[in-house]
Amino acid sequence: MQHVTIPQDRIGVLIGEGGETMREIESRAEVRLDIDSESGSVAVETVGDPVKGLTAPDIVRAIGRGFKPQTALTLLDGDLRMFDLINLDAQTRNKNDLRRQKGRLIGENGRTRELMEELTGAHVVIYGSTLGIIGEAEEVDVVRQAVSMILDGAPHGTVYSFLERKHNELTGGPDLGNPR
């Protein structure tokens, strides 16, 4: 059995309306969830396929870090899908720096975060002092690199060019659906 702690404001999302989300996670990941809504502690017990059971704590963590349940459940869709978390607190000097860096990662009207998703195929969520990524290993790696560039102060244009180049490498050519 594994224990995961998630923020209390995400417990309702994990449980879902009438327990629907919790039951779907239990059914698809073949686990039993014991949720303590007071502390935010979630016990994850595997009751079926142990490989699926190993993914369940990451599904719970992903929901706890701001992902929609349906996005978190995509972790069960393939062996190469993964959840990664970047602690922004550890890479910023103070609260003001954290707020500024989060603003840079989100971008004007959410454009930077959106481009990270569009050009890599990964899902990206910024919640509290973390940035979460769900995707295939290569997609997650590209987002990590882009985030690192932004945190290191690279201009957005440089990061966008990097993302477009990586997009072309991942898809095998330029995105013809995006004429310039």
HELIX and SHEET records of a PDB file:
HELIX    1   1 GLN A    8  ARG A   10  5                                   3    
HELIX    2   2 ILE A   11  ILE A   15  1                                   5    
HELIX    3   3 GLU A   17  GLY A   19  5                                   3    
HELIX    4   4 GLU A   20  ALA A   29  1                                  10    
HELIX    5   5 PRO A   50  GLY A   64  1                                  15    
HELIX    6   6 PRO A   69  ALA A   72  1                                   4    
HELIX    7   7 LEU A   73  LEU A   76  5                                   4    
HELIX    8   8 ASP A   89  GLN A   91  5                                   3    
HELIX    9   9 LYS A   95  ILE A  106  1                                  12    
HELIX   10  10 GLU A  108  GLY A  110  5                                   3    
HELIX   11  11 ARG A  111  THR A  120  1                                  10    
HELIX   12  12 ALA A  137  LEU A  151  1                                  15    
HELIX   13  13 HIS A  156  THR A  171  1                                  16    
SHEET    1   A 3 GLN A   2  THR A   5  0                                        
SHEET    2   A 3 SER A  41  THR A  46 -1                                        
SHEET    3   A 3 VAL A  31  ASP A  36 -1                                        
SHEET    1   B 3 ARG A  81  ASN A  87  0                                        
SHEET    2   B 3 THR A 130  GLU A 136 -1                                        
SHEET    3   B 3 HIS A 123  TYR A 127 -1                                        
END                                                                             
